[in-house]
């Protein structure tokens, strides 16, 4: 990975869970949630703190002053979850 940012994503049961956005180096493949959790636990992170979702992006959104816009990342994952929930609703109807 070239870079990664962790943000909270909405969760109906727990309120929030972790979503990690990653920018990959050329030729790299993103780890899935299970692989990432295994690595992080091996590094000493408590399992309950591991991200529940991995999203790959080409770049992070930035604020007007050039800092990573984590609010925009949280909004992006919230919209994605809404779309996925709506799609599931259409499939089951």
NUBA-382485 format. One record per atom (N, C-alpha, C, CB): residue number from 1; residue in one letter; atom name; x, z, y. Coordinates in steps of 0.1 Angstrom, whole numbers, plus 5000, padded with zeros to 4 digits. Each point is the difference from the previous one (the first is absolute). Glycine has a CB too. Example, Ala and Ser with C-alpha at 12.3 -4.5 7.8 and 13.67 -1.06 7.14 Angstrom:
site n->1&res->A&atom->N&x->5132&z->5078&y->4943 .
site n->1&res->A&atom->CA&x->4991&z->5000&y->5012 .
site n->1&res->A&atom->C&x->5009&z->5000&y->5012 .
site n->1&res->A&atom->CB&x->4981&z->5012&y->4988 .
site n->2&res->S&atom->N&x->5015&z->4981&y->5023 .
site n->2&res->S&atom->CA&x->5009&z->5000&y->5011 .
site n->2&res->S&atom->C&x->4992&z->5008&y->5011 .
site n->2&res->S&atom->CB&x->5012&z->4978&y->4994 .
***
This chain:
site n->1&res->X&atom->N&x->5008&z->5000&y->4988 .
site n->1&res->X&atom->CA&x->4992&z->5000&y->5012 .
site n->1&res->X&atom->C&x->5009&z->5000&y->5012 .
site n->1&res->X&atom->CB&x->4982&z->5012&y->4988 .
site n->2&res->X&atom->N&x->5013&z->4981&y->5022 .
site n->2&res->X&atom->CA&x->5007&z->5000&y->5013 .
site n->2&res->X&atom->C&x->4996&z->5011&y->5009 .
site n->2&res->X&atom->CB&x->5002&z->4975&y->4998 .
site n->3&res->X&atom->N&x->4985&z->5028&y->5001 .
site n->3&res->X&atom->CA&x->4994&z->5011&y->5008 .
site n->3&res->X&atom->C&x->4987&z->5004&y->4994 .
site n->3&res->X&atom->CB&x->5012&z->4992&y->5021 .
site n->4&res->X&atom->N&x->4984&z->5021&y->4982 .
site n->4&res->X&atom->CA&x->4987&z->5005&y->4995 .
site n->4&res->X&atom->C&x->4994&z->5010&y->5010 .
site n->4&res->X&atom->CB&x->5008&z->4996&y->4976 .
site n->5&res->X&atom->N&x->4979&z->5004&y->5025 .
site n->5&res->X&atom->CA&x->4993&z->5010&y->5008 .
site n->5&res->X&atom->C&x->4988&z->5005&y->4992 .
site n->5&res->X&atom->CB&x->5007&z->4988&y->5022 .
site n->6&res->X&atom->N&x->4992&z->5025&y->4979 .
site n->6&res->X&atom->CA&x->4989&z->5007&y->4993 .
site n->6&res->X&atom->C&x->4989&z->5004&y->5010 .
site n->6&res->X&atom->CB&x->5016&z->5008&y->4982 .
site n->7&res->X&atom->N&x->4971&z->4988&y->5015 .
site n->7&res->X&atom->CA&x->4989&z->5004&y->5008 .
site n->7&res->X&atom->C&x->4989&z->5006&y->4992 .
site n->7&res->X&atom->CB&x->5006&z->4982&y->5017 .
site n->8&res->X&atom->N&x->4985&z->5025&y->4989 .
site n->8&res->X&atom->CA&x->4988&z->5005&y->4993 .
site n->8&res->X&atom->C&x->4990&z->4989&y->4999 .
site n->8&res->X&atom->CB&x->5005&z->5024&y->5008 .
site n->9&res->X&atom->N&x->4988&z->4976&y->4981 .
site n->9&res->X&atom->CA&x->4989&z->4990&y->4998 .
site n->9&res->X&atom->C&x->4988&z->5009&y->4996 .
site n->9&res->X&atom->CB&x->5015&z->4980&y->4993 .
site n->10&res->X&atom->N&x->4973&z->5015&y->5011 .
site n->10&res->X&atom->CA&x->4988&z->5008&y->4997 .
site n->10&res->X&atom->C&x->4997&z->5001&y->4985 .
site n->10&res->X&atom->CB&x->4991&z->4992&y->5021 .
site n->11&res->X&atom->N&x->5004&z->5019&y->4974 .
site n->11&res->X&atom->CA&x->4997&z->5002&y->4987 .
site n->11&res->X&atom->C&x->4987&z->5008&y->4999 .
site n->11&res->X&atom->CB&x->5024&z->5000&y->4993 .
site n->12&res->X&atom->N&x->4966&z->4995&y->5000 .
site n->12&res->X&atom->CA&x->4987&z->5007&y->5000 .
site n->12&res->X&atom->C&x->5000&z->5014&y->4994 .
site n->12&res->X&atom->CB&x->4990&z->4978&y->4999 .
site n->13&res->X&atom->N&x->5019&z->5024&y->4991 .
site n->13&res->X&atom->CA&x->5001&z->5013&y->4993 .
site n->13&res->X&atom->C&x->5009&z->5010&y->5008 .
site n->13&res->X&atom->CB&x->4995&z->4988&y->4978 .
site n->14&res->X&atom->N&x->5017&z->5008&y->5025 .
site n->14&res->X&atom->CA&x->5010&z->5009&y->5006 .
site n->14&res->X&atom->C&x->5001&z->4999&y->5015 .
site n->14&res->X&atom->CB&x->5012&z->4998&y->4979 .
site n->15&res->X&atom->N&x->4981&z->4993&y->5027 .
site n->15&res->X&atom->CA&x->5001&z->4998&y->5015 .
site n->15&res->X&atom->C&x->5011&z->4990&y->5003 .
site n->15&res->X&atom->CB&x->4992&z->5023&y->5004 .
site n->16&res->X&atom->N&x->5020&z->4979&y->4991 .
site n->16&res->X&atom->CA&x->5011&z->4991&y->5003 .
site n->16&res->X&atom->C&x->5009&z->5000&y->4988 .
site n->16&res->X&atom->CB&x->4999&z->5004&y->5024 .
site n->17&res->X&atom->N&x->5007&z->4984&y->4974 .
site n->17&res->X&atom->CA&x->5011&z->4998&y->4990 .
site n->17&res->X&atom->C&x->5011&z->4992&y->5007 .
site n->17&res->X&atom->CB&x->4984&z->5001&y->4980 .
site n->18&res->X&atom->N&x->5027&z->4998&y->5014 .
site n->18&res->X&atom->CA&x->5012&z->4993&y->5006 .
site n->18&res->X&atom->C&x->5000&z->4985&y->4996 .
site n->18&res->X&atom->CB&x->5012&z->5021&y->5000 .
site n->19&res->X&atom->N&x->4991&z->4971&y->5010 .
site n->19&res->X&atom->CA&x->5002&z->4985&y->4998 .
site n->19&res->X&atom->C&x->5013&z->4997&y->5006 .
site n->19&res->X&atom->CB&x->4975&z->4995&y->5000 .
site n->20&res->X&atom->N&x->5033&z->4998&y->4992 .
site n->20&res->X&atom->CA&x->5014&z->4997&y->5005 .
site n->20&res->X&atom->C&x->5000&z->4985&y->5002 .
site n->20&res->X&atom->CB&x->5011&z->5019&y->4988 .
site n->21&res->X&atom->N&x->4993&z->4977&y->5025 .
site n->21&res->X&atom->CA&x->5002&z->4986&y->5003 .
site n->21&res->X&atom->C&x->5015&z->4997&y->4999 .
site n->21&res->X&atom->CB&x->4980&z->5000&y->5016 .
site n->22&res->X&atom->N&x->5023&z->4989&y->4977 .
site n->22&res->X&atom->CA&x->5014&z->4997&y->4998 .
site n->22&res->X&atom->C&x->5003&z->4986&y->5005 .
site n->22&res->X&atom->CB&x->5001&z->5015&y->4980 .
site n->23&res->X&atom->N&x->5011&z->4983&y->5025 .
site n->23&res->X&atom->CA&x->5006&z->4987&y->5003 .
site n->23&res->X&atom->C&x->5011&z->4998&y->4990 .
site n->23&res->X&atom->CB&x->4994&z->5001&y->5025 .
site n->24&res->X&atom->N&x->5005&z->4988&y->4967 .
site n->24&res->X&atom->CA&x->5009&z->4998&y->4989 .
site n->24&res->X&atom->C&x->5012&z->4991&y->5005 .
site n->24&res->X&atom->CB&x->4982&z->5002&y->4984 .
site n->25&res->X&atom->N&x->5029&z->5000&y->5010 .
site n->25&res->X&atom->CA&x->5012&z->4992&y->5003 .
site n->25&res->X&atom->C&x->4997&z->4987&y->4992 .
site n->25&res->X&atom->CB&x->5016&z->5020&y->5003 .
site n->26&res->X&atom->N&x->4991&z->4969&y->5001 .
site n->26&res->X&atom->CA&x->4998&z->4987&y->4993 .
site n->26&res->X&atom->C&x->5003&z->5002&y->4985 .
site n->26&res->X&atom->CB&x->5007&z->4988&y->5022 .
site n->27&res->X&atom->N&x->4984&z->5006&y->4970 .
site n->27&res->X&atom->CA&x->5002&z->5000&y->4986 .
site n->27&res->X&atom->C&x->4996&z->5013&y->4993 .
site n->27&res->X&atom->CB&x->5018&z->4985&y->5004 .
site n->28&res->X&atom->N&x->4978&z->5025&y->5003 .
site n->28&res->X&atom->CA&x->4995&z->5013&y->4994 .
site n->28&res->X&atom->C&x->4986&z->4999&y->4997 .
site n->28&res->X&atom->CB&x->5017&z->5012&y->5012 .
site n->29&res->X&atom->N&x->4979&z->4996&y->4978 .
site n->29&res->X&atom->CA&x->4986&z->5001&y->4996 .
site n->29&res->X&atom->C&x->4996&z->5015&y->5003 .
site n->29&res->X&atom->CB&x->5002&z->4982&y->4982 .
site n->30&res->X&atom->N&x->4986&z->5020&y->5023 .
site n->30&res->X&atom->CA&x->4995&z->5013&y->5003 .
site n->30&res->X&atom->C&x->4998&z->5008&y->4987 .
site n->30&res->X&atom->CB&x->4989&z->4992&y->5021 .
site n->31&res->X&atom->N&x->5014&z->5021&y->4980 .
site n->31&res->X&atom->CA&x->4997&z->5009&y->4989 .
site n->31&res->X&atom->C&x->4985&z->5003&y->5000 .
site n->31&res->X&atom->CB&x->5023&z->5011&y->5001 .
site n->32&res->X&atom->N&x->4971&z->4991&y->4987 .
site n->32&res->X&atom->CA&x->4986&z->5004&y->5000 .
site n->32&res->X&atom->C&x->5000&z->5015&y->5002 .
site n->32&res->X&atom->CB&x->4993&z->4981&y->4984 .
site n->33&res->X&atom->N&x->4995&z->5024&y->5017 .
site n->33&res->X&atom->CA&x->4998&z->5015&y->5003 .
site n->33&res->X&atom->C&x->5007&z->5008&y->4990 .
site n->33&res->X&atom->CB&x->4978&z->4995&y->5011 .
site n->34&res->X&atom->N&x->5020&z->5002&y->4976 .
site n->34&res->X&atom->CA&x->5006&z->5008&y->4989 .
site n->34&res->X&atom->C&x->5015&z->5000&y->5001 .
site n->34&res->X&atom->CB&x->4981&z->4995&y->4986 .
site n->35&res->X&atom->N&x->5025&z->4994&y->5016 .
site n->35&res->X&atom->CA&x->5015&z->4999&y->5001 .
site n->35&res->X&atom->C&x->5005&z->5008&y->5012 .
site n->35&res->X&atom->CB&x->5000&z->4977&y->4989 .
site n->36&res->X&atom->N&x->4993&z->5021&y->5023 .
site n->36&res->X&atom->CA&x->5004&z->5007&y->5012 .
site n->36&res->X&atom->C&x->4999&z->5015&y->4998 .
site n->36&res->X&atom->CB&x->4992&z->4980&y->5014 .
site n->37&res->X&atom->N&x->4997&z->5024&y->4980 .
site n->37&res->X&atom->CA&x->4998&z->5015&y->4998 .
site n->37&res->X&atom->C&x->5011&z->5005&y->4991 .
site n->37&res->X&atom->CB&x->4975&z->4998&y->5003 .
site n->38&res->X&atom->N&x->5029&z->4995&y->4986 .
site n->38&res->X&atom->CA&x->5010&z->5005&y->4991 .
site n->38&res->X&atom->C&x->5013&z->5001&y->5008 .
site n->38&res->X&atom->CB&x->4989&z->4989&y->4980 .
site n->39&res->X&atom->N&x->5015&z->5001&y->5028 .
site n->39&res->X&atom->CA&x->5012&z->5001&y->5008 .
site n->39&res->X&atom->C&x->5000&z->5012&y->5009 .
site n->39&res->X&atom->CB&x->5002&z->4975&y->4999 .
site n->40&res->X&atom->N&x->4987&z->5027&y->5009 .
site n->40&res->X&atom->CA&x->4999&z->5010&y->5010 .
site n->40&res->X&atom->C&x->5000&z->5014&y->4993 .
site n->40&res->X&atom->CB&x->4987&z->4985&y->5015 .
site n->41&res->X&atom->N&x->5007&z->5017&y->4974 .
site n->41&res->X&atom->CA&x->5000&z->5013&y->4993 .
site n->41&res->X&atom->C&x->5014&z->5002&y->4995 .
site n->41&res->X&atom->CB&x->4976&z->4998&y->4993 .
site n->42&res->X&atom->N&x->5031&z->4992&y->5002 .
site n->42&res->X&atom->CA&x->5014&z->5001&y->4996 .
site n->42&res->X&atom->C&x->5009&z->5005&y->5011 .
site n->42&res->X&atom->CB&x->4996&z->4982&y->4983 .
site n->43&res->X&atom->N&x->5000&z->5014&y->5030 .
site n->43&res->X&atom->CA&x->5008&z->5004&y->5012 .
site n->43&res->X&atom->C&x->4996&z->5013&y->5005 .
site n->43&res->X&atom->CB&x->5002&z->4976&y->5005 .
site n->44&res->X&atom->N&x->4988&z->5031&y->4989 .
site n->44&res->X&atom->CA&x->4997&z->5013&y->5003 .
site n->44&res->X&atom->C&x->4986&z->5002&y->5008 .
site n->44&res->X&atom->CB&x->5024&z->5004&y->5000 .
site n->45&res->X&atom->N&x->4969&z->4985&y->5002 .
site n->45&res->X&atom->CA&x->4987&z->5001&y->5007 .
site n->45&res->X&atom->C&x->4990&z->5005&y->4990 .
site n->45&res->X&atom->CB&x->5006&z->4981&y->5016 .
site n->46&res->X&atom->N&x->4985&z->5028&y->4989 .
site n->46&res->X&atom->CA&x->4989&z->5005&y->4992 .
site n->46&res->X&atom->C&x->4991&z->4989&y->4997 .
site n->46&res->X&atom->CB&x->5002&z->5023&y->5010 .
site n->47&res->X&atom->N&x->4993&z->4976&y->4977 .
site n->47&res->X&atom->CA&x->4992&z->4989&y->4996 .
site n->47&res->X&atom->C&x->4987&z->4998&y->5009 .
site n->47&res->X&atom->CB&x->5009&z->5004&y->4977 .
site n->48&res->X&atom->N&x->4985&z->5007&y->5027 .
site n->48&res->X&atom->CA&x->4988&z->4999&y->5008 .
site n->48&res->X&atom->C&x->5002&z->4994&y->5014 .
site n->48&res->X&atom->CB&x->4991&z->5020&y->4988 .
site n->49&res->X&atom->N&x->5022&z->4979&y->5016 .
site n->49&res->X&atom->CA&x->5003&z->4994&y->5013 .
site n->49&res->X&atom->C&x->5003&z->4985&y->4999 .
site n->49&res->X&atom->CB&x->5009&z->5022&y->5007 .
site n->50&res->X&atom->N&x->4991&z->4973&y->4981 .
site n->50&res->X&atom->CA&x->5003&z->4985&y->4998 .
site n->50&res->X&atom->C&x->4989&z->4992&y->5006 .
site n->50&res->X&atom->CB&x->5014&z->5005&y->4979 .
site n->51&res->X&atom->N&x->4990&z->4983&y->5026 .
site n->51&res->X&atom->CA&x->4990&z->4990&y->5005 .
site n->51&res->X&atom->C&x->4991&z->4996&y->4989 .
site n->51&res->X&atom->CB&x->5015&z->4993&y->5018 .
site n->52&res->X&atom->N&x->4972&z->5004&y->4985 .
site n->52&res->X&atom->CA&x->4991&z->4995&y->4990 .
site n->52&res->X&atom->C&x->4998&z->4985&y->5001 .
site n->52&res->X&atom->CB&x->4988&z->5022&y->5002 .
site n->53&res->X&atom->N&x->5018&z->4972&y->5008 .
site n->53&res->X&atom->CA&x->4999&z->4985&y->5001 .
site n->53&res->X&atom->C&x->5012&z->4995&y->5007 .
site n->53&res->X&atom->CB&x->4975&z->5002&y->5002 .
site n->54&res->X&atom->N&x->5029&z->4985&y->4994 .
site n->54&res->X&atom->CA&x->5011&z->4993&y->5006 .
site n->54&res->X&atom->C&x->4995&z->4987&y->5006 .
site n->54&res->X&atom->CB&x->5017&z->5010&y->4983 .
site n->55&res->X&atom->N&x->4986&z->4988&y->5029 .
site n->55&res->X&atom->CA&x->4997&z->4987&y->5007 .
site n->55&res->X&atom->C&x->5012&z->4994&y->5005 .
site n->55&res->X&atom->CB&x->4978&z->5009&y->5007 .
site n->56&res->X&atom->N&x->5024&z->4978&y->4990 .
site n->56&res->X&atom->CA&x->5012&z->4992&y->5005 .
site n->56&res->X&atom->C&x->4996&z->4993&y->5013 .
site n->56&res->X&atom->CB&x->5009&z->4998&y->4976 .
site n->57&res->X&atom->N&x->4999&z->5003&y->5034 .
site n->57&res->X&atom->CA&x->4998&z->4993&y->5012 .
site n->57&res->X&atom->C&x->5013&z->4993&y->5004 .
site n->57&res->X&atom->CB&x->4982&z->5016&y->5008 .
site n->58&res->X&atom->N&x->5017&z->4973&y->5001 .
site n->58&res->X&atom->CA&x->5012&z->4993&y->5004 .
site n->58&res->X&atom->C&x->5006&z->5008&y->5012 .
site n->58&res->X&atom->CB&x->4990&z->4978&y->4993 .
site n->59&res->X&atom->N&x->5002&z->5029&y->5015 .
site n->59&res->X&atom->CA&x->5005&z->5008&y->5011 .
site n->59&res->X&atom->C&x->4990&z->5011&y->5003 .
site n->59&res->X&atom->CB&x->5013&z->4980&y->5009 .
site n->60&res->X&atom->N&x->4992&z->5030&y->4998 .
site n->60&res->X&atom->CA&x->4991&z->5011&y->5004 .
site n->60&res->X&atom->C&x->4994&z->4997&y->5014 .
site n->60&res->X&atom->CB&x->5013&z->5016&y->4986 .
site n->61&res->X&atom->N&x->4975&z->4987&y->5017 .
site n->61&res->X&atom->CA&x->4995&z->4999&y->5013 .
site n->61&res->X&atom->C&x->5008&z->5010&y->5009 .
site n->61&res->X&atom->CB&x->4977&z->4992&y->4992 .
site n->62&res->X&atom->N&x->5025&z->5004&y->5021 .
site n->62&res->X&atom->CA&x->5007&z->5009&y->5009 .
site n->62&res->X&atom->C&x->4992&z->5002&y->5013 .
site n->62&res->X&atom->CB&x->5022&z->4992&y->4991 .
site n->63&res->X&atom->N&x->4981&z->5019&y->5015 .
site n->63&res->X&atom->CA&x->4993&z->5004&y->5013 .
site n->63&res->X&atom->C&x->5007&z->4992&y->5011 .
site n->63&res->X&atom->CB&x->4994&z->5023&y->4991 .
site n->64&res->X&atom->N&x->5001&z->4979&y->5021 .
site n->64&res->X&atom->CA&x->5005&z->4993&y->5012 .
site n->64&res->X&atom->C&x->5015&z->5004&y->5002 .
site n->64&res->X&atom->CB&x->4977&z->4999&y->5010 .
site n->65&res->X&atom->N&x->5027&z->5013&y->4986 .
site n->65&res->X&atom->CA&x->5013&z->5004&y->5002 .
site n->65&res->X&atom->C&x->5009&z->4997&y->4988 .
site n->65&res->X&atom->CB&x->4991&z->5018&y->5015 .
site n->66&res->X&atom->N&x->5004&z->4975&y->4975 .
site n->66&res->X&atom->CA&x->5008&z->4996&y->4989 .
site n->66&res->X&atom->C&x->5001&z->5009&y->4988 .
site n->66&res->X&atom->CB&x->5013&z->4988&y->5017 .
site n->67&res->X&atom->N&x->4979&z->5023&y->4983 .
site n->67&res->X&atom->CA&x->5000&z->5009&y->4989 .
site n->67&res->X&atom->C&x->4990&z->4996&y->4989 .
site n->67&res->X&atom->CB&x->5007&z->5019&y->5015 .
site n->68&res->X&atom->N&x->4995&z->4984&y->4973 .
site n->68&res->X&atom->CA&x->4990&z->4997&y->4989 .
site n->68&res->X&atom->C&x->4987&z->5006&y->5004 .
site n->68&res->X&atom->CB&x->5018&z->4999&y->4982 .
site n->69&res->X&atom->N&x->4972&z->4993&y->5017 .
site n->69&res->X&atom->CA&x->4986&z->5005&y->5004 .
site n->69&res->X&atom->C&x->4993&z->5004&y->4987 .
site n->69&res->X&atom->CB&x->4999&z->4984&y->5019 .
site n->70&res->X&atom->N&x->5003&z->5029&y->4978 .
site n->70&res->X&atom->CA&x->4994&z->5006&y->4988 .
site n->70&res->X&atom->C&x->4985&z->5000&y->5000 .
site n->70&res->X&atom->CB&x->5020&z->5014&y->4997 .
site n->71&res->X&atom->N&x->4974&z->4987&y->5016 .
site n->71&res->X&atom->CA&x->4986&z->5000&y->5001 .
site n->71&res->X&atom->C&x->4994&z->4986&y->4996 .
site n->71&res->X&atom->CB&x->5001&z->5017&y->5019 .
site n->72&res->X&atom->N&x->5007&z->4973&y->4984 .
site n->72&res->X&atom->CA&x->4996&z->4986&y->4996 .
site n->72&res->X&atom->C&x->5001&z->4999&y->4985 .
site n->72&res->X&atom->CB&x->5007&z->4991&y->5022 .
site n->73&res->X&atom->N&x->5003&z->5015&y->4972 .
site n->73&res->X&atom->CA&x->5001&z->4999&y->4985 .
site n->73&res->X&atom->C&x->4989&z->5008&y->4993 .
site n->73&res->X&atom->CB&x->5025&z->4999&y->5003 .
site n->74&res->X&atom->N&x->4971&z->5013&y->5003 .
site n->74&res->X&atom->CA&x->4989&z->5007&y->4994 .
site n->74&res->X&atom->C&x->4987&z->4992&y->5001 .
site n->74&res->X&atom->CB&x->5011&z->5022&y->5006 .
site n->75&res->X&atom->N&x->4987&z->4971&y->5006 .
site n->75&res->X&atom->CA&x->4988&z->4992&y->5002 .
site n->75&res->X&atom->C&x->5000&z->4988&y->4990 .
site n->75&res->X&atom->CB&x->4999&z->5007&y->5024 .
site n->76&res->X&atom->N&x->5013&z->4987&y->4973 .
site n->76&res->X&atom->CA&x->5001&z->4989&y->4991 .
site n->76&res->X&atom->C&x->4995&z->5004&y->4986 .
site n->76&res->X&atom->CB&x->5019&z->4990&y->5014 .
site n->77&res->X&atom->N&x->4986&z->5022&y->4981 .
site n->77&res->X&atom->CA&x->4997&z->5004&y->4987 .
site n->77&res->X&atom->C&x->4985&z->5004&y->4999 .
site n->77&res->X&atom->CB&x->5024&z->5007&y->4996 .
site n->78&res->X&atom->N&x->4971&z->4999&y->5015 .
site n->78&res->X&atom->CA&x->4986&z->5003&y->5000 .
site n->78&res->X&atom->C&x->4991&z->4988&y->4999 .
site n->78&res->X&atom->CB&x->5005&z->5020&y->5014 .
site n->79&res->X&atom->N&x->4998&z->4969&y->4993 .
site n->79&res->X&atom->CA&x->4993&z->4988&y->5000 .
site n->79&res->X&atom->C&x->5001&z->4993&y->4986 .
site n->79&res->X&atom->CB&x->5004&z->4997&y->5024 .
site n->80&res->X&atom->N&x->5008&z->5004&y->4970 .
site n->80&res->X&atom->CA&x->5002&z->4994&y->4986 .
site n->80&res->X&atom->C&x->4991&z->5007&y->4990 .
site n->80&res->X&atom->CB&x->5024&z->4994&y->5006 .
site n->81&res->X&atom->N&x->4976&z->5020&y->4995 .
site n->81&res->X&atom->CA&x->4992&z->5007&y->4991 .
site n->81&res->X&atom->C&x->4985&z->4997&y->5001 .
site n->81&res->X&atom->CB&x->5017&z->5018&y->5001 .
site n->82&res->X&atom->N&x->4979&z->4981&y->5012 .
site n->82&res->X&atom->CA&x->4986&z->4996&y->5003 .
site n->82&res->X&atom->C&x->4996&z->4987&y->4993 .
site n->82&res->X&atom->CB&x->5001&z->5013&y->5022 .
site n->83&res->X&atom->N&x->5008&z->4977&y->4980 .
site n->83&res->X&atom->CA&x->4998&z->4986&y->4994 .
site n->83&res->X&atom->C&x->4999&z->5001&y->4985 .
site n->83&res->X&atom->CB&x->5012&z->4990&y->5019 .
site n->84&res->X&atom->N&x->4997&z->5018&y->4975 .
site n->84&res->X&atom->CA&x->5000&z->5001&y->4985 .
site n->84&res->X&atom->C&x->4988&z->5007&y->4995 .
site n->84&res->X&atom->CB&x->5025&z->5001&y->5001 .
site n->85&res->X&atom->N&x->4970&z->5009&y->5006 .
site n->85&res->X&atom->CA&x->4988&z->5007&y->4997 .
site n->85&res->X&atom->C&x->4988&z->4991&y->5001 .
site n->85&res->X&atom->CB&x->5010&z->5022&y->5008 .
site n->86&res->X&atom->N&x->4990&z->4970&y->5002 .
site n->86&res->X&atom->CA&x->4989&z->4990&y->5002 .
site n->86&res->X&atom->C&x->5000&z->4990&y->4989 .
site n->86&res->X&atom->CB&x->5001&z->5003&y->5025 .
site n->87&res->X&atom->N&x->5010&z->4992&y->4971 .
site n->87&res->X&atom->CA&x->5002&z->4990&y->4989 .
site n->87&res->X&atom->C&x->4995&z->5006&y->4987 .
site n->87&res->X&atom->CB&x->5019&z->4989&y->5012 .
site n->88&res->X&atom->N&x->4984&z->5024&y->4986 .
site n->88&res->X&atom->CA&x->4996&z->5006&y->4987 .
site n->88&res->X&atom->C&x->4984&z->5001&y->5000 .
site n->88&res->X&atom->CB&x->5022&z->5013&y->4999 .
site n->89&res->X&atom->N&x->4973&z->4990&y->5013 .
site n->89&res->X&atom->CA&x->4985&z->5001&y->5001 .
site n->89&res->X&atom->C&x->4994&z->4987&y->4997 .
site n->89&res->X&atom->CB&x->5002&z->5018&y->5017 .
site n->90&res->X&atom->N&x->5003&z->4971&y->4988 .
site n->90&res->X&atom->CA&x->4995&z->4987&y->4997 .
site n->90&res->X&atom->C&x->5001&z->4996&y->4985 .
site n->90&res->X&atom->CB&x->5006&z->4993&y->5024 .
site n->91&res->X&atom->N&x->5005&z->5011&y->4970 .
site n->91&res->X&atom->CA&x->5002&z->4997&y->4986 .
site n->91&res->X&atom->C&x->4990&z->5007&y->4991 .
site n->91&res->X&atom->CB&x->5024&z->4995&y->5005 .
site n->92&res->X&atom->N&x->4973&z->5017&y->4999 .
site n->92&res->X&atom->CA&x->4991&z->5009&y->4991 .
site n->92&res->X&atom->C&x->4985&z->4997&y->5003 .
site n->92&res->X&atom->CB&x->5018&z->5017&y->4999 .
site n->93&res->X&atom->N&x->4979&z->4976&y->5012 .
site n->93&res->X&atom->CA&x->4986&z->4997&y->5003 .
site n->93&res->X&atom->C&x->4995&z->4988&y->4992 .
site n->93&res->X&atom->CB&x->5004&z->5009&y->5023 .
***
